[in-house]
């Protein structure tokens, strides 16, 4: 279990879960005609992926910039999501 975090694989599992969630929601939308489309989920998924990349960088001992840049991207995606929701 320790190696899962030392190597950053824990963050890879988060990225995999996000990808599976996106595919699952896309499939439900396509087959049932219900649920959000991928365009509506994009800011949410980008924010989650960016956080996972920041986590991976932090777990593997990357420099501060490689941790900060994905966090900045996650913030931007989050603000995009909030702005879209606010307008509705």
C-alpha positions as CSV (number, residue, x, y, z in Angstrom):
1,X,0.0,0.0,0.0
2,X,2.9,2.4,0.8
3,X,4.2,2.0,-2.8
4,X,0.9,3.1,-4.1
5,X,1.5,6.5,-2.7
6,X,5.3,6.6,-3.0
7,X,5.1,6.1,-6.8
8,X,2.1,8.4,-7.3
9,X,-0.1,5.4,-8.5
10,X,-2.8,6.5,-6.1
11,X,-3.3,9.6,-8.2
12,X,-3.3,7.4,-11.3
13,X,-6.2,5.5,-9.8
14,X,-8.1,8.8,-9.2
15,X,-7.5,9.7,-12.9
16,X,-8.8,6.2,-13.9
17,X,-11.9,6.7,-11.8
18,X,-12.5,10.1,-13.4
19,X,-12.2,8.6,-16.9
20,X,-14.5,5.7,-16.0
21,X,-17.0,8.2,-14.6
22,X,-16.9,10.2,-17.8
23,X,-17.4,7.1,-20.0
24,X,-20.2,5.8,-17.8
25,X,-22.1,9.1,-17.8
26,X,-21.6,9.5,-21.5
27,X,-22.9,6.0,-22.1
28,X,-26.0,6.7,-19.9
29,X,-26.6,9.9,-21.8
30,X,-26.3,8.1,-25.1
31,X,-28.4,5.1,-24.3
32,X,-31.1,6.6,-22.0
33,X,-31.0,10.2,-23.3
34,X,-30.7,11.4,-19.7
35,X,-28.0,13.0,-17.6
36,X,-25.4,15.6,-18.4
37,X,-23.5,15.6,-21.7
38,X,-19.7,15.6,-21.8
39,X,-19.6,19.3,-22.5
40,X,-21.5,20.0,-19.3
41,X,-19.1,17.8,-17.3
42,X,-15.9,19.0,-18.9
43,X,-15.0,21.7,-16.4
44,X,-15.7,19.4,-13.5
45,X,-13.6,16.6,-15.0
46,X,-10.7,19.0,-15.9
47,X,-10.7,20.3,-12.3
48,X,-10.6,16.8,-10.9
49,X,-7.9,15.6,-13.3
50,X,-5.7,18.7,-12.5
51,X,-6.0,18.0,-8.8
52,X,-5.0,14.4,-9.4
53,X,-2.0,15.6,-11.4
54,X,-1.0,18.0,-8.6
55,X,-1.4,15.1,-6.1
56,X,0.8,12.9,-8.2
57,X,3.5,15.6,-8.5
58,X,3.4,16.1,-4.7
59,X,3.6,12.4,-3.9
60,X,6.6,11.8,-6.2
61,X,8.5,14.8,-4.8
62,X,8.3,17.0,-7.9
63,X,9.3,20.7,-7.6
64,X,6.9,23.2,-6.3
65,X,6.1,24.5,-9.8
66,X,4.9,21.1,-11.0
67,X,2.6,21.0,-8.0
68,X,1.4,24.6,-8.4
69,X,0.7,24.6,-12.1
70,X,-2.0,21.8,-12.0
71,X,-3.5,23.5,-8.9
72,X,-3.8,26.7,-10.9
73,X,-5.4,24.7,-13.8
74,X,-7.8,23.1,-11.3
75,X,-8.7,26.6,-10.0
76,X,-9.3,27.9,-13.5
77,X,-11.5,24.9,-14.4
78,X,-13.4,25.3,-11.1
79,X,-14.1,29.0,-11.9
80,X,-15.2,28.0,-15.4
81,X,-17.7,25.5,-13.8
82,X,-18.9,28.1,-11.3
83,X,-19.4,30.7,-14.0
84,X,-21.4,28.3,-16.2
85,X,-23.6,27.3,-13.3
86,X,-24.1,30.9,-12.1
87,X,-25.4,31.9,-15.5
88,X,-28.1,29.2,-15.5
